Amino acid sequence: MKAQLKDLVQTPLPTEHGEFILHYYSNTIDKKEHVALVKGDVANRENVPVRIHSECFTGDVLGSRRCDCGEQLAMAMQLINEAGYGVLIYLRQEGRGIGLLKKLQAYNLQDKGMDTVDANIHLGHLADEREYSIAALMLEDLHVKSIQLMTNNPKKIDELKKLGIKVVGRIPVEVVAHDDNVDYLKTKAEKMAHMLFEPKK
């Protein structure tokens, strides 16, 4: 049976980073509540700035300094607002897909000396279990023709291309490192090939 996705509700959402239209999607793949924040007219448009952001309760909501997620979310919304058009897809795949409980357990392992990758593996998971098929379906539903992906993660670009999304460029979302997250960021760069700490062009 073919996976189905439906845009059930669209509503204006004023934020500190500008006004967006919030799209609420239902789906038959994981039955989670994924949403898209859309700025401007993106239908049939090329080179649309797009951020695909995976849920991070601790970073996005509580402002945790253990990661860069909340800062990336704010930066993406600001950049899209400044561009005047774009899409931010918010996927409900907490902790790189392992869920909040396992993510918090991984935090404790990190405090004992493991990095984020080794902690996930110790808990019986992959370093990154996220997948982007729902994001691809949402972009298709919004009739976006091609995108400038806001990411530091080359794997995300590759995965979207495999799903048929035309990725024509990358917009970095690198935030300033600090004492609480510098080791986390170094692990993403060294073990997950994230494009961080690169010389500015």
Secondary structure, DSSP 8 states (H G I E B T S, - for coil): ----EEEEEEEEEEETTEEEEEEEEEESSS---EEEEEES--TT-SSEEEEEEE--IIIIIT--SSSSHHHHHHHHHHHHHHHT-EEEEEE--GGGGT-HHHHHHHHHHHHTT--HHHHHHHTT--S-----HHHHHHHHHTT---EEEE-S-HHHHHHHHHTT--EEEEE-------TTTHHHHHHHHHHH----S----
